[in-house]
Amino acid sequence: MSCLNSGLKGGKVQASLFVVTSSDCKFHLVSQGGRIEKTVDAHKGAVLTGRWSHDSSALVTSGEDGKIKIWSKSGMLRSTLVQSGPCVYCAAWSPESDRVVYTSGKHLIIQPLQPSTKPIKWKAHDEIVLKLDWSLVNNMIISGGEDCKYKVWDSYGRLLFSSSSTNYPITSLSWSPDGELFTVGSFNLLQLCDKSGWSHGQEALNYGSVLGISWSNDATQIAVACADGHVVSAHCIKKRLEWNEFEVLLVSRKTVHVKNIINDTQDVLELRDRVIKMSLGYNYLVIVTSTQCLIYTSTNFNTPAIFELKNPSVSFVQQCETCFALVDGSSVLVYSYEGRQVSMLKLPTQVQTYMLNSYTLAISPDVVAVKDGKDERVVHLFDTSTGRLIDNGSTITHSLQVVQVGLSQCSDMRERYVALIDKNRDVYLIPVSDVAQVKKLAAMVQAVEWNQDCNMLCGLRDNKLLVWVYPRTLFVDANILPMTMTEHDINDSGKNLTLLNYIGSRACLRRADGSKIFVPVSLYPLTLHGLINNGKWDEAVRLCRFAKNNSLWACLAAMGMHEKKLQTAEIAYAAIREVDKVEYLNHIKSMSNKDIRAAKMALFCGNFGEAESILQRAGFIYHIIQLYMDSFDWERALDVAIKHKTHIDTVLGFRQLYLQEVGKKETSNKFKQYSQGVQIQWDKIRAKVDAELEAVGDLN
């Protein structure tokens, strides 16, 4: 049985129409009132599967005759997707509703609806596959079969997890609506599992095989259909949260225990309604019940801030230092920790809130990043105080599908950065203040997390924890970026690790078996960030001299260049033996003109556009031209000269000298055109150049 529009409108079940399959070759369309609207002869033999697509536009059925058919909402046959084969025990839609995965003996097959597209087929189990499900949110597939195992796959058929053999075949599987959990049913057994595959716990039943499982829309309750006719309801409890010295445990539907492991104190929170979501971080505990949101501080668990929910179907909570985001079925709301609504994000129509999770939504004190629901290459940036797009429509459009979005948590919006991972597992860093600056940070990274106390970034790659002590180095001096990164070997932790958080001087990871491990990171980088944030540059230099660590020196050099602290940057570059950069910094320090000095600093960081803007505001047009000639960007140099109607002959003359030295002829039509009407007189050119240099006094 499947209901139309389930969980897609306003976060509530809008079951306007049910499909019920039967063993007499038919399926029935049943209204919400229980009246059979239509009965259709669908297959030869029993109809084993009937599921509505996620966009509510189509119905897929499979049967004992080995066929898979696509139907309209009114029950009209659209196409026969699979013509013949073994009995199809189960089928499921992809999140985009453009593909169907189905069982075929021991194999799983992903069949696109487009007839010209090749299907993906792989051997999934050692015996017949009986059940499967495809998550709408995380795009992962689970399968179970007569080999008594359940497995987790990605959308390309790659194995992510395989369980050990149970005592009986797997008879039912179901993803939770938020994609964080799934349930496995067998003979007299119900098992709750994390999306990574490891088991949270299991419950013994006495009603035979579990034949069907259905989740509530808030992912807290489960209805289980058993072979002897019983329907069992269950509630997910024992959820555990940890942050610093606090441990929070949901012990029952309405009771939460909070423990401080340092002083061994406990608080018991008795709530009026059942708990839907919990989030712990930044010294605040946020608990969402079916009617209210309660906000506790770590210093007082007796008097929370409380506000009534406008929409009780909350699917996700994300915290930052000053506020948190609450995602319900139709909107994303930003609240302060006093319980005051700060804003409601003005989401584009294509953003589907029920698909938002920790990988697709990130929040900082002033920015919220939301991945687009339709075009997965797009990330929208919102102002937390107004709920509107930053700069009247600021979006990041990447070249590939984005799989994870993260926001730095410290400093203000001018220093805020977005870290995103694309489909190729490449990490890119983007400043919120200028989304056009997209630079690649690393490759083949599985996940990233920003430090909650400073702008450090960590990532997982090949059983190694990578820590970028100062990621902004990518925009200041990319040549020393490798020196600012540290690697921590975690081979002993096994494969399929999950990066949970990065707080202070340790990163928390989860193994494939569900256990947590903590990877310690040096305290020196965290201390260095604290000193720089407080303007203690001399103390930062002394710290680096004490630590005798090239990584710290490289970070200090980049920090000094970013903050225009040339003396500190010079000391740091000298410590890592970057002699050419020390000489260049001395050259910059010797200049008396502040505009020229600022332009040279921008050039050092590779910001040609910024350098040109500085020189143009100061009226140094020739120096802009010289900048592009020195970098052999002759076309741009000529464009600047033409725009300002000066030094055209200078560009043409130096272009001729360059071609003579390299032994080539002119190929640019633009240079040929202007060469015809301009006479090169070197005496006049040198006189103009000398006049420009003399006006500045110290530009060589």
C-alpha positions in Angstrom: 0.0 0.0 0.0 1.2 3.5 -0.8 -0.4 6.9 -0.4 -0.3 9.7 -2.8 1.5 13.0 -1.8 2.7 11.4 1.4 4.8 13.9 3.4 5.3 16.4 0.6 2.8 19.2 1.4 3.5 21.3 4.3 5.4 18.5 5.9 2.1 16.6 6.6 0.7 13.5 5.2 -1.7 14.5 2.5 -3.1 11.1 1.6 -5.7 12.0 -1.0 -5.4 8.6 -2.7 -4.1 5.2 -1.8 -3.0 2.4 -4.0 -3.5 -1.2 -2.7 -2.0 -4.1 -4.6 -3.5 -7.6 -4.4 -2.7 -11.2 -5.3 -5.5 -11.4 -7.9 -3.5 -9.5 -10.6 -5.1 -6.1 -9.7 -4.4 -2.9 -7.9 -7.0 -0.6 -6.4 -7.1 3.1 -6.1 -8.8 4.0 -2.8 -9.9 7.4 -1.6 -9.1 8.9 1.8 -12.6 7.9 2.9 -12.0 4.3 2.1 -14.0 4.1 -1.2 -12.5 2.2 -4.1 -12.3 4.7 -6.9 -10.8 2.3 -9.5 -9.6 -1.2 -10.0 -7.1 -2.1 -12.6 -5.9 -5.4 -14.0 -2.2 -4.8 -13.9 -0.2 -8.0 -14.0 -0.4 -11.8 -14.6 -0.1 -13.1 -11.1 0.2 -11.2 -7.8 1.0 -7.5 -7.9 3.9 -7.3 -5.4 4.7 -3.6 -5.4 2.7 -0.4 -5.9 4.5 3.0 -5.2 3.7 6.6 -6.0 6.6 8.6 -7.4 8.0 11.3 -5.1 6.7 14.1 -7.3 3.2 12.4 -7.2 3.0 12.2 -11.0 3.2 8.5 -11.6 2.7 5.0 -10.1 5.1 2.0 -10.5 3.9 -1.6 -10.1 5.8 -4.9 -10.2 4.5 -8.4 -10.2 5.2 -12.1 -10.4 5.1 -11.9 -14.2 8.5 -10.1 -14.1 7.1 -6.9 -15.5 7.4 -3.3 -14.2 4.7 -0.9 -15.4 4.3 2.9 -15.0 0.8 4.3 -14.5 -0.7 7.7 -14.4 -2.5 9.0 -11.3 -5.8 8.1 -12.8 -4.7 4.4 -13.4 -3.9 4.7 -17.1 -1.0 2.6 -18.3 1.9 4.9 -19.6 4.6 2.3 -20.3 6.0 -1.1 -19.5 9.4 -0.4 -18.2 10.6 -4.0 -17.9 9.0 -6.6 -20.2 10.2 -10.0 -18.9 12.4 -11.6 -16.3 12.3 -13.3 -13.0 9.7 -12.3 -10.4 10.1 -8.7 -9.3 9.6 -8.7 -5.5 10.1 -5.0 -4.9 10.7 -1.7 -6.8 11.4 1.9 -5.6 11.7 5.3 -7.2 14.8 7.4 -7.3 14.7 10.8 -5.4 14.3 12.6 -8.8 11.5 10.1 -9.9 13.4 9.6 -13.2 14.7 6.1 -12.4 13.4 2.9 -10.8 15.4 0.3 -8.9 14.1 -3.2 -8.7 15.0 -6.7 -7.7 15.9 -9.4 -10.3 16.9 -12.7 -8.6 20.2 -12.0 -6.9 20.7 -8.7 -8.7 19.5 -5.1 -8.3 18.9 -3.1 -11.5 18.5 0.7 -11.8 16.3 1.3 -14.8 16.0 4.9 -16.1 12.6 6.0 -17.5 14.4 7.3 -20.7 14.4 4.3 -23.1 17.8 5.2 -24.6 19.7 5.2 -21.2 21.6 2.1 -20.2 20.5 0.5 -16.9 22.9 -0.2 -14.0 22.9 -3.9 -12.9 25.0 -5.6 -10.2 24.9 -8.7 -8.0 23.6 -7.6 -4.6 23.1 -10.8 -2.6 24.1 -14.5 -2.7 20.4 -15.5 -2.7 17.2 -13.9 -4.0 16.7 -10.2 -3.1 13.3 -9.8 -1.4 13.1 -6.1 -0.4 14.7 -2.7 -1.1 14.2 1.0 -0.6 15.7 4.2 -2.0 16.0 7.2 0.3 14.6 10.4 -0.9 17.0 12.5 1.1 20.5 10.8 1.1 20.1 9.0 -2.3 21.2 5.6 -0.8 19.7 2.2 -1.5 19.1 -0.6 1.1 18.4 -4.2 0.1 17.7 -7.4 2.0 17.3 -11.0 0.8 17.1 -14.7 1.5 20.8 -14.7 2.4 19.7 -13.1 5.7 21.8 -10.0 5.1 20.9 -6.4 4.6 23.2 -4.1 2.6 23.6 -0.3 1.9 24.5 0.9 -1.6 25.1 4.3 -3.2 23.1 5.3 -6.4 25.8 3.8 -8.6 25.6 0.3 -7.1 28.8 0.6 -4.9 28.6 -1.3 -1.7 28.8 0.9 1.4 27.9 -1.6 4.1 27.1 -5.3 4.5 25.6 -6.8 7.7 26.5 -10.1 9.2 24.0 -12.9 8.6 20.9 -12.9 10.7 18.9 -16.0 11.6 16.1 -15.5 9.1 15.6 -13.8 5.6 15.0 -10.1 5.5 11.3 -9.5 4.8 11.0 -5.7 5.0 13.1 -2.5 4.8 12.2 1.2 5.1 14.1 4.5 5.2 13.1 7.1 7.7 11.8 10.4 6.1 14.9 12.3 7.1 17.3 9.7 5.7 19.2 9.3 9.0 17.8 5.9 9.9 16.3 2.8 8.4 14.5 -0.2 9.8 15.0 -3.9 9.0 12.3 -6.5 9.6 12.8 -10.3 9.8 11.1 -13.2 11.6 10.1 -11.9 15.0 12.7 -9.2 14.8 12.7 -5.4 14.2 16.1 -3.7 13.9 16.8 0.1 13.9 20.0 1.1 11.9 22.0 4.2 11.2 22.2 5.3 7.5 25.8 4.0 7.6 24.5 0.5 8.3 25.5 -0.1 11.9 22.7 -1.1 14.3 21.3 1.2 17.0 19.3 -1.6 18.5 16.7 -4.4 17.9 13.4 -5.5 19.3 12.2 -9.0 19.6 8.5 -9.6 18.5 6.1 -12.5 18.8 4.0 -11.9 15.7 5.9 -13.7 13.0 7.7 -12.1 10.1 7.6 -8.3 9.7 6.0 -7.8 6.3 5.7 -4.0 6.1 7.2 -0.9 7.9 5.9 2.6 7.7 7.5 5.7 9.4 5.7 8.8 10.7 6.5 12.0 9.0 8.6 13.3 11.9 10.8 10.1 11.8 10.1 9.2 15.5 7.4 6.5 15.2 7.1 3.3 13.3 4.1 1.2 12.3 4.9 -2.5 11.7 2.7 -5.0 9.9 3.3 -8.6 11.0 2.4 -11.9 9.4 -0.2 -12.9 11.9 -2.2 -9.8 11.3 -1.0 -7.6 14.2 0.0 -4.0 13.6 2.7 -2.9 16.1 3.6 0.7 16.8 7.1 1.7 18.1 8.8 4.9 19.1 12.5 5.7 18.6 14.3 6.5 21.9 17.8 6.3 23.4 19.0 9.0 21.1 22.3 10.3 22.5 24.0 13.7 22.0 27.4 14.8 23.3 29.0 18.2 23.4 32.1 19.1 25.5 31.3 17.9 29.1 27.5 17.3 28.5 25.7 14.1 27.5 22.0 14.2 26.6 19.9 11.0 26.4 16.3 10.6 25.3 15.2 7.8 27.7 11.5 7.8 26.8 9.1 9.6 24.5 8.8 12.6 26.9 11.8 12.3 29.2 15.4 13.6 28.6 18.4 13.0 30.8 21.2 15.6 30.9 24.5 14.6 32.5 27.6 16.7 33.2 30.5 14.2 33.2 32.9 16.6 34.9 31.0 17.2 38.1 28.7 14.1 37.7 25.5 16.1 38.0 22.3 15.0 36.3 19.1 16.8 35.2 15.9 15.1 34.3 13.7 17.0 31.8 10.1 15.9 31.9 8.3 17.3 28.8 4.6 17.8 28.0 4.7 16.2 24.5 6.8 13.6 22.8 10.2 14.7 21.6 10.7 15.0 17.8 14.2 16.5 17.4 17.1 17.4 19.7 20.3 19.4 19.1 23.2 20.2 21.4 25.9 22.7 20.8 27.4 26.1 21.6 26.2 25.8 25.3 22.6 25.3 24.3 20.2 22.4 24.1 17.3 22.7 21.7 14.4 20.2 22.1 11.5 20.2 19.6 8.3 18.4 20.7 5.2 17.9 18.7 3.9 21.4 19.7 6.7 23.4 21.2 10.4 24.3 21.0 12.3 24.4 24.3 15.8 26.1 24.5 18.0 25.3 27.5 21.3 26.9 28.5 24.1 24.7 29.8 24.1 26.7 33.0 20.4 26.3 33.7 18.3 23.3 32.7 15.3 24.4 34.9 13.8 27.3 33.1 13.9 27.0 29.3 12.9 29.6 26.7 9.7 28.2 25.1 7.7 29.1 22.0 4.9 27.4 20.2 5.6 25.8 16.8 3.7 27.2 13.8 4.2 23.9 11.9 4.8 20.8 14.1 6.4 18.8 11.3 10.1 19.8 12.1 12.5 17.7 10.1 15.9 19.3 11.0 17.6 21.6 13.5 21.0 23.2 12.9 22.8 25.4 15.4 25.5 28.1 15.4 26.9 30.4 18.0 24.1 33.0 18.1 21.1 31.4 16.6 19.7 28.2 15.1 17.7 27.1 12.0 14.4 25.2 12.3 13.3 23.3 9.2 9.7 22.3 9.0 7.6 21.1 6.1 7.3 24.4 4.3 9.9 26.8 5.5 13.3 27.5 7.2 13.0 29.6 10.3 15.9 31.3 12.1 15.5 31.7 15.9 17.6 33.3 18.6 18.4 31.4 21.7 15.9 33.6 23.6 13.2 32.0 21.5 12.6 35.0 19.3 12.1 34.5 15.6 14.9 36.3 13.7 13.7 35.6 10.2 12.1 33.2 7.8 14.2 32.5 4.7 12.7 33.6 1.4 13.4 30.3 -0.3 13.1 29.9 -4.1 10.3 27.6 -5.1 12.6 24.8 -6.2 14.1 24.4 -2.7 12.4 21.4 -1.0 12.6 21.8 2.7 12.0 18.1 3.5 15.3 17.3 1.7 17.4 19.6 3.8 20.0 18.1 6.2 23.5 18.7 7.6 25.0 18.2 4.2 22.7 20.6 2.3 22.1 23.4 4.9 24.7 25.3 6.9 24.2 28.2 9.3 26.6 30.8 10.8 25.8 33.9 12.8 25.2 36.0 9.7 24.7 33.6 6.8 22.6 30.6 5.9 23.7 28.4 3.0 21.1 26.2 1.3 21.6 23.8 -1.5 19.1 24.1 -4.3 16.6 21.3 -4.6 16.3 21.2 -8.4 19.7 22.3 -9.7 22.1 20.6 -7.4 25.0 22.8 -8.6 23.5 25.8 -7.0 23.9 27.0 -3.4 21.8 30.0 -2.1 23.2 32.4 0.5 20.8 34.1 2.9 21.2 36.8 5.5 20.1 35.4 8.9 18.8 38.8 10.0 16.4 39.4 7.1 15.9 36.0 5.5 16.7 37.5 2.0 19.4 36.5 -0.4 22.7 38.3 0.3 23.4 41.2 -2.1 19.9 40.8 -3.7 20.4 37.4 -5.1 23.8 36.0 -4.1 24.1 32.4 -5.3 27.0 30.0 -5.9 26.7 28.1 -9.2 29.3 25.3 -9.3 30.3 23.3 -12.3 29.3 20.0 -10.8 26.7 18.6 -8.4 27.3 19.8 -4.8 27.2 17.0 -2.2 28.1 19.0 1.0 28.0 22.6 2.1 29.8 24.1 5.2 30.2 27.6 6.6 33.0 29.0 8.7 31.8 29.9 12.2 34.1 32.8 13.3 34.6 36.4 12.3 32.0 38.5 10.4 30.5 38.2 6.9 33.5 39.8 5.3 35.7 36.9 6.6 33.0 34.2 6.1 33.9 31.3 3.8 31.8 28.5 2.2 33.4 25.1 1.9 31.7 22.8 -0.6 32.4 19.3 -1.8 31.3 18.4 -5.3 30.5 15.1 -7.0 34.2 14.4 -7.8 35.0 14.9 -4.1 36.9 18.0 -4.7 36.8 20.7 -1.9 36.4 24.3 -3.0 36.6 27.5 -0.8 34.5 30.5 -1.6 34.3 33.8 0.2 30.8 34.9 1.0 31.7 38.5 0.2 32.7 37.6 -3.4 31.2 34.3 -4.6 33.0 34.7 -8.0 36.3 33.7 -6.3 36.1 30.0 -6.3 39.3 28.2 -5.6 40.1 24.5 -5.2 41.4 23.5 -1.8 41.9 19.7 -2.1 40.9 16.6 -4.0 39.3 13.2 -3.0 37.9 14.4 0.3 35.0 12.5 1.7 33.7 15.1 4.2 34.7 18.4 5.8 33.9 20.2 9.1 34.7 23.7 10.2 36.1 24.2 13.7 33.5 25.7 16.1 36.1 27.9 17.9 38.2 29.4 15.0 38.4 29.3 11.2 40.2 26.0 10.9 38.9 23.2 8.6 39.3 19.5 8.7 38.5 16.8 6.2 38.6 13.0 5.7 40.7 11.5 2.9 42.0 7.9 2.5 41.9 7.1 6.3 43.7 10.4 7.0 42.4 13.4 8.9 43.5 16.6 7.1 43.6 19.9 9.0 43.9 23.2 7.2 45.1 25.5 10.0 44.5 28.6 8.0 42.4 27.9 4.9 42.4 31.6 3.8 46.0 31.0 2.8 44.5 29.8 -0.5 43.6 33.4 -1.3 46.7 35.0 0.2 49.6 32.8 -0.9 48.6 29.5 -2.4 52.2 28.4 -2.8 52.6 27.9 1.0 49.1 26.2 1.4 50.6 22.7 1.7 52.7 23.9 4.6 49.6 25.1 6.5 48.0 21.6 6.3 48.7 18.8 8.8 47.9 15.1 8.4 46.8 12.7 11.1 47.0 8.9 10.3 43.8 7.1 11.4 44.4 3.7 9.6 43.7 1.8 12.8 40.2 3.1 12.9 39.0 1.1 9.9 37.2 2.1 6.7 33.9 4.0 6.1 34.5 6.6 8.8 32.1 9.5 9.3 33.3 12.9 10.4 30.9 14.2 13.1 32.4 17.5 14.3 35.5 19.5 15.0 35.5 21.3 18.4 38.6 22.9 20.0 41.6 20.7 19.6 39.9 17.4 18.6 37.9 16.0 15.8 35.2 13.4 16.5 34.7 10.5 14.0 32.4 7.5 13.9 33.6 4.0 12.9 31.6 1.7 10.7 30.5 -0.2 13.8 29.0 2.9 15.3 31.6 3.6 17.9 33.1 7.1 18.3 36.8 8.0 18.2 38.5 11.3 18.9 41.5 12.5 17.0 43.6 15.0 19.0 45.0 18.0 17.1 47.8 20.3 18.3 46.8 23.1 20.5 49.3 25.5 18.9 47.2 26.4 15.9 44.2 27.2 18.1 46.3 29.3 20.3 47.8 31.1 17.3 44.3 32.0 16.0 43.3 33.3 19.5 46.4 35.6 19.6 45.8 37.0 16.1 42.1 37.6 16.8 43.1 39.6 19.8 45.8 41.6 17.9 48.7 40.1 19.8 51.2 39.8 16.9 54.4 39.9 19.0 53.0 37.0 21.2 52.2 35.1 18.0 55.8 35.4 16.8 57.1 34.2 20.2 54.7 31.2 20.1 56.0 30.2 16.6 59.6 30.5 17.8 58.8 28.4 20.8 56.9 25.7 18.8 59.6 25.6 16.0 56.9 24.4 13.6 57.0 25.3 9.9 53.2 24.9 9.7 52.7 27.6 12.3 55.2 29.9 10.6 53.5 29.5 7.3 50.1 30.3 8.8 51.5 33.3 10.5 53.0 34.5 7.2 49.6 34.2 5.5 47.9 35.9 8.4 50.3 38.8 8.3 49.8 39.3 4.6 46.1 39.2 5.0 46.1 41.8 7.8 48.9 43.9 6.1 51.3 43.2 9.0 54.4 43.3 6.8 56.9 43.1 9.6 55.4 39.9 11.0 55.0 38.4 7.5 58.6 39.1 6.8 59.8 37.3 9.9 57.5 34.4 9.2 58.6 34.0 5.6 62.2 34.2 6.6 61.6 31.3 9.1 60.3 29.1 6.3 63.2 30.2 4.0 61.0 32.0 1.4 63.9 34.4 0.5 62.3 35.8 -2.7 59.1 36.8 -0.8 61.2 38.4 2.0 62.9 40.5 -0.7 59.6 41.5 -2.2 58.2 42.5 1.1 61.3 44.7 1.7 60.6 46.2 -1.7 57.0 47.0 -0.7 58.0 48.4 2.7 60.4 50.8 1.0 57.6 52.5 -1.0 56.2 55.7 0.3 53.0 55.8 -1.8 50.3 54.0 0.1 48.3 53.2 -3.1 51.2 51.7 -4.9 52.0 49.7 -1.7 48.4 48.4 -1.5 48.4 47.5 -5.2 51.7 45.6 -4.7 50.2 43.7 -1.8 47.2 42.8 -3.9 49.5 41.5 -6.6 51.4 39.4 -4.1 48.1 37.7 -3.2 47.3 37.2 -7.0 44.4 39.7 -7.0 45.0 41.5 -10.3 41.5 42.9 -10.3 41.9 44.4 -6.8 45.3 45.8 -7.8 43.8 47.4 -10.9 41.0 49.0 -8.9 43.4 50.5 -6.4 45.6 52.0 -9.1 42.6 53.3 -11.1 41.2 55.1 -8.1 44.6 56.7 -7.5 44.8 57.7 -11.2 47.9 55.6 -12.0 46.8 54.4 -15.4 50.3 53.7 -16.7 51.0 51.4 -13.8 47.9 49.4 -14.6 49.2 49.0 -18.1 52.7 48.1 -16.9 51.1 45.5 -14.5 49.5 43.6 -17.4 52.5 44.0 -19.7 54.7 42.5 -17.0 52.3 39.5 -16.7 52.3 39.2 -20.6 48.5 40.0 -20.8 49.0 42.2 -23.8 45.4 42.2 -24.9 44.3 43.6 -21.5 47.1 46.1 -21.4 46.0 47.5 -24.8 42.3 47.6 -23.7 43.2 49.7 -20.7 45.3 52.1 -22.9 42.5 52.4 -25.4 39.9 53.0 -22.7 41.9 55.8 -21.1 43.3 57.1 -24.4 46.9 57.0 -23.2 50.1 55.0 -23.7 48.7 53.2 -26.7 52.1 53.6 -28.4 53.8 52.4 -25.2 51.9 49.1 -25.4 52.5 48.7 -29.1 56.2 49.4 -28.7 56.9 47.0 -25.9 54.8 44.4 -27.8 57.1 44.8 -30.8 60.2 44.3 -28.6 58.7 41.2 -27.0 57.9 39.6 -30.4 61.4 40.4 -31.7 62.9 38.7 -28.6 60.8 35.5 -28.9 61.2 35.5 -32.7 57.5 35.6 -33.6 55.2 37.6 -35.8 52.1 39.5 -34.8 49.0 37.4 -34.9 46.5 39.6 -33.0 44.1 41.5 -35.2 43.6 44.2 -32.6 47.4 44.9 -32.5 47.6 44.9 -36.3 44.7 47.4 -36.5 46.2 49.9 -34.0 49.8 49.5 -35.3 48.7 50.9 -38.7 47.8 54.3 -37.3 50.4 54.7 -34.5 54.0 55.6 -35.0 56.5 54.2 -32.4 58.8 57.0 -31.2 60.9 55.6 -28.3 62.1 59.0 -27.2 58.5 60.1 -26.5 57.6 56.8 -24.9 60.6 56.9 -22.5 59.7 60.6 -21.7 56.1 59.7 -20.8 57.2 56.7 -18.8 59.8 58.7 -16.8 57.2 61.3 -16.1 54.9 58.7 -14.7 57.5 57.2 -12.5 58.8 60.6 -11.3 55.2 61.5 -10.3 55.1 58.5 -8.0 58.7 58.8 -6.9 59.3 55.2 -5.9 57.8 52.8 -8.4 60.5 51.1 -10.4 
